[in-house]
Amino acid sequence: MRILHAQLKLISLVILASLSPALSAGPLEDNAARIKAQAEQGDAKAQSHLGYLYYVGEGVPQDYGKAVEWYRKAATQGDKDAQYNLAVAYAFGEGVKQDLKEASIWYRRSAEQGHVISQYSLGLSYAYGEGVPQDSAEAVRWFKQAAEQGYVRAQVQLGSAYHTGEGVEQDYAQAIHWYRMAADRGDATAQYNLGALYRSDRRMIDLLPDRDVSRFELRATVFF
């Protein structure tokens, strides 16, 4: 799950971009001071943004503890991005003692608001039994929600679940569908898995909804 570490910065940048231009204009220290003033007035987005600034040390001294403090303020107000970032802090023990159970709680709160990476992360938590009881069916449920929002990693996981029948009834047609969704967006793992299915049984080609044989064969040739 270390891959989620990099996504912490990604989602924080999304938060930053969603804030008003007034929050991000000017020298770093001045910008941080303006954001802090808004955060202290209870603005959840500003609180979440300030947490990010403390996390990366932008305009303020880097301080994971203060990052968590501000993420928590925003998270308790229901900000789904802050809830995700707080979950990540607990998952990796940054600024707070590592606690996978607490991480899963915040992933869930964020996921229930439709946060796609939280949905995927909660799926991983159930798949590997991290902070929650291992439950393949519950993992599939959350992977599906993220996959339906277009999250490629979740599409690969969902395709794999249908491929192997882990947490859901085995269904090669569904496996191919979700692998193709991810493969068409350049995911190498999904492309490889499509090739593996084709090479294992050429009758799988009949499951392609548009009978796009040439492209499927090309992928199988590339990876095999």
N, C-alpha and C positions, 0 to 999 in steps of 0.2 A: 504493500500500500504506500510505499515511499513516493510513488509517482504523484500522489495527491499533494505532496509538499510543493512542487512547482506550481500546481494549480492554485495554491493559496495566493500567490502573487497575481496570477491571471485574474481571479475573481475580484481581487482588490482593485486591480486596474479598471475593471468594469464598474465598480463602485465609483472610482475617481471620475471616470468619464460621465457618469450619470448625474454628478453634482453640478450645481450652477457654475457658470464661468467665474463668478465672484469668488468662489472657493479656491480656484486654482490659478488665479492671476497673481503676478508679482513675484518678488524674490521668495525663496523657499521659507525663510524664517518668518517673513511677513505673512505669507500664505498660511503657514502653520498656526500663527497667532490668530488669524481670522477664523480659521476652522475651529480652533480650540474655544474661542469665544462663543461660537454658535453651538458647539458641543456642550459647553457648560450651561447653555440655556435649554438643553434637552432635545436638540435636533438629532434624531436618530441617524440620519445619513452622515451628518457631520461627525458624530461620535464614531461611526464605523470608519469613516475616512481618517479620522485622527488615530484610530487604532492602527490603520495601515501605515501612517506616517511614522508612528513609534516602531512598528515592526521593521521598516526598512531604514529608519534613521534619516528621514527626509525633512529637513527644517527643524528637527528636534533630535536630541540624542537617542540613539537606538536603545530601545528598552522593551523587551518582550513582555515583561510584567505589566507595564502601562498599556501596551497594545491589547493584552487580554482584558485589562480593566475597562477600556473603552469599547472593545468588542462586546463585552458582557452588557454594558449599559444599553447599547443599541440592540443587542440580541433580546434582552428582556422586554424591549418595546416592540418586538416582533419583526425586526429587520432581518430578512432571510439571508442576505449576504453576510451580515455580522454573525448570524447563527452558524453559518457554514464555517466562517473563519475561526470562530470559537471552538467548533468541533475539531477543526484541524489542529488547533493549539493543544487541545486535550489529547488528540490522537498521537501527537509527536512530542508532547511534553515540553512545549516552548512557552515559557512565561508562566507555566502552571505545571503541577505534578501530572505526569502522564496518567490518564484514566480513560481507558477505552469504553467503559460503560457510559461515562459522562459524554464522551465524544458521540456515541450512538444516539444519545438523547437529543443533542443539538443537531445532528444530521437529520434526525426524524422531524424535528420542528421545522427545519428549513425545507426538507423534502416535501412535507405536507403542504407547503405553500407553493410547490411547483418548481423549486430550485433544482435544476437538472443535475448538477454535479453532486449535490447532496443526495439525490435519488440514487445515482450511480454508487456513491460512497456507501450509502446504507445497504445497497445490494451487496457490495463487497463485504460489509460487516457481517451480513447474514450468511454469505457464501463461505466465509472463513471462520465464523463464530468468534468475531472480535467485538467484545462488549455486549454481545447478545448471544443467545443460544444459536448454534449452527442450524440453519433452516433453508434448504435449497429452494423450496417452493416460495418462501418469502423473498429470497434473493431474486428469483425470477420475476416476482411481482414488481419489485422496485426497478430492476433492469428494464422491464417492459415500459414502465412509465417514462424513464429517461430515454429509452430507444425511440419511443413514439414522439418525443420532442426533438429527435434528430441527433442525439448524442452518440457519436460513432463508437466509442468504447463500450457503451451499453448495448449497442446493436450487435457488436461482436460477441459479447457475453451472452446475450439472448440467443443468438444463432447457435452458439456452442451448447447452450442448455437444450435446445430442441434437437441438436445433432446427437447428443449423448443420452438424452432423456433424463437429465439430472434436474429434479425439481419441477419437471413438467413431462407430459407424455411425449415420447419421442416422435418427431414429425419432421421428416427430411424436407418437405416442401416449405415449412416455416423456417427451418435452418437455412435453406438456400435463400429464402426471401430476405432474412435479416443479414446474412453474410453479404448478399448483393448490395443491400442498402449501404453497408459500410465500405464494401469493395469499390463501389462506384464513386466513393469520395476519397479513394486512394489508400485505404487501410490495407497494409501488407498482410496482416494476419488473416483478415477476412478473405483476401485474394488467395492466399495459400490454402485456407480451409476449403474454399470452393474448388480449387484444383485437386485437393485430396479427395473430396467427395466424387468428383468426376472420374478420377483415376481409379477409385475403388470400385466404381460401378457406372459404366457409361449410360445405363438406363436412367441415371439421375438427370440427364439432359432433358428427359421428358417432363421434368418438374419445373423447368424454366417457363414462366408464364408467357414470354414472348418468343420462345424458341431461338434465342440469340446464341446460336451454336458457335459461330466463329469466334466471338469475343470470349466465350467460356473456354473454348479449346485453347485459345491463345494464352489465357491465364494459367491453364494447366500446364502448357508447354513451358512457360517461363519459369514456373516454380518446380517443375519436375523434369 
